[in-house]
């Protein structure tokens, strides 16, 4: 598997396909790939199955996916994860997920 890029190398101030693909890879790594930390929950479904998207809107990067572990009867706002992607303060190579 190809290693995810470092966020330190990305320009988060513009919308471009290379940045979108890199952020997509980072979100997959952080949220859908097994971790060595046993306290980190990884869903039993893939990013593709969850409909993972990374988009640049209103001058910011966002990611969203459907939490398939939640009942389908829930309204979309309760079943969908929506996060803003930013550089982690004090760590230019880290990705910070801010809830929306």
C-alpha positions in Angstrom: 0.0 0.0 0.0 1.3 3.5 -0.9 2.1 5.7 2.1 -0.1 8.7 2.7 1.5 12.0 1.9 2.4 14.5 4.6 0.0 17.4 5.0 3.1 19.7 5.5 3.6 19.4 1.7 0.0 20.5 0.8 -1.4 23.9 -0.1 -4.7 24.0 1.7 -5.6 27.4 0.4 -6.6 26.3 -3.1 -8.8 23.7 -4.7 -6.8 21.2 -6.8 -7.1 17.5 -7.6 -3.7 16.6 -6.2 -4.5 18.1 -2.8 -7.9 16.4 -2.8 -6.4 13.0 -3.6 -3.7 13.5 -0.9 -6.3 14.5 1.7 -8.4 11.5 0.7 -5.5 9.2 1.4 -4.8 10.8 4.8 -8.5 10.5 5.8 -8.5 6.8 4.7 -5.3 6.2 6.7 -6.6 7.9 9.8 -10.2 6.7 9.8 -10.5 3.5 7.8 -7.1 1.7 8.2 -6.2 -0.6 11.1 -4.3 1.0 13.9 -1.7 -0.4 16.3 -3.6 1.4 19.1 -6.2 -1.1 20.4 -8.3 1.9 21.7 -8.8 3.3 18.2 -12.1 2.0 16.6 -11.9 1.3 12.9 -15.2 0.7 11.1 -15.8 -2.7 9.6 -16.5 -1.2 6.2 -14.3 0.6 3.7 -14.1 4.3 2.8 -15.7 3.5 -0.5 -18.6 1.6 1.1 -19.1 4.7 3.4 -19.1 7.1 0.4 -16.1 9.0 1.6 -15.8 12.4 0.0 -13.2 15.2 0.3 -14.3 18.6 -1.0 -13.0 22.1 -1.1 -15.9 24.5 -0.3 -15.9 28.2 0.9 -12.1 28.3 1.0 -11.9 25.2 3.3 -11.4 21.5 3.0 -14.1 19.1 4.3 -14.5 15.4 4.5 -17.7 13.4 4.9 -18.9 9.8 5.0 -21.9 7.8 6.1 -21.5 6.0 9.4 -22.9 2.6 8.3 -22.8 1.3 11.9 -25.7 3.7 12.7 -29.3 2.7 12.0 -30.5 3.6 8.5 -33.7 5.0 10.1 -31.7 8.0 11.5 -31.9 11.3 9.8 -28.9 12.0 7.5 -27.5 14.6 9.9 -27.1 12.0 12.6 -25.8 9.3 10.4 -23.2 11.4 8.4 -19.8 12.4 9.7 -18.8 15.9 8.5 -15.4 17.3 9.4 -13.2 20.2 8.4 -9.6 19.3 7.6 -6.9 21.6 8.9 -3.2 21.5 9.8 -2.7 20.3 13.4 -1.6 23.3 15.5 2.1 22.9 16.4 2.5 20.0 14.0 2.7 21.1 10.3 2.8 17.5 9.2 -0.3 16.5 11.2 -4.0 16.6 10.1 -6.6 17.9 12.5 -10.3 17.0 12.2 -12.6 19.8 13.4 -16.3 18.8 13.8 -18.8 20.9 11.9 
